[in-house]
């Protein structure tokens, strides 16, 4: 009977040692993914392996984003100027048609109808031009957004090889993260690193 108790106690002791080793290893691994820091008040804080980026600030301060916005603005201005020129020309022709109509300047009814149809066709072409320019701008904006997103994502993969974050959130107008500790905000670091890598016209 004593021998059985001795064996049971031995097995129990071995089990406790195994549990202790497993718990100790688990605690060691978890400590490698969290950072202990001491606040100004002397309180020890644990920083989790997560971070977030304020996309609004990043897009405002990232030189590549600034250059893309300037390119899009120039394209919009050029498109608007082209449309305005054609619209002014149409308005002048329409005003001239109205003047002739009021003064009975058209020699025949056929000439009147022909000129009227021409102006209607030109107005339709002007509306189509407006739609085409809007679609081109929308497509250009989508293309630039994809380029910008790919650039940021590609950099974050490289950046996180050393930082070892488990999660990096994106935050826009506080939609995703309403309350946060500033120590998790890595926006400034990311913008600084991105601008250091960028060699476009907006870089210094």
Buried (B, 14 or more C-beta within 10 A) or exposed (E): EEEEEEEEEEEEEEEEEEEEEEEEEEEEEEEEEEEEEEEEEEEEEEEBBEBBBBBEBBBEBBBBBBBBBEEBEEBBEEBEEEBEEBBEEBEEBEEEBEEBEEEEEBEEEEEBEEBEEEBEEBBEEBEEBBEEBEEEBEEBBEEBBEEBEEBBEEBBEEBBEEEEBEEBBBBBEEEEBEEBEEEBBBBEEBBEBBBEEBEEEBBE
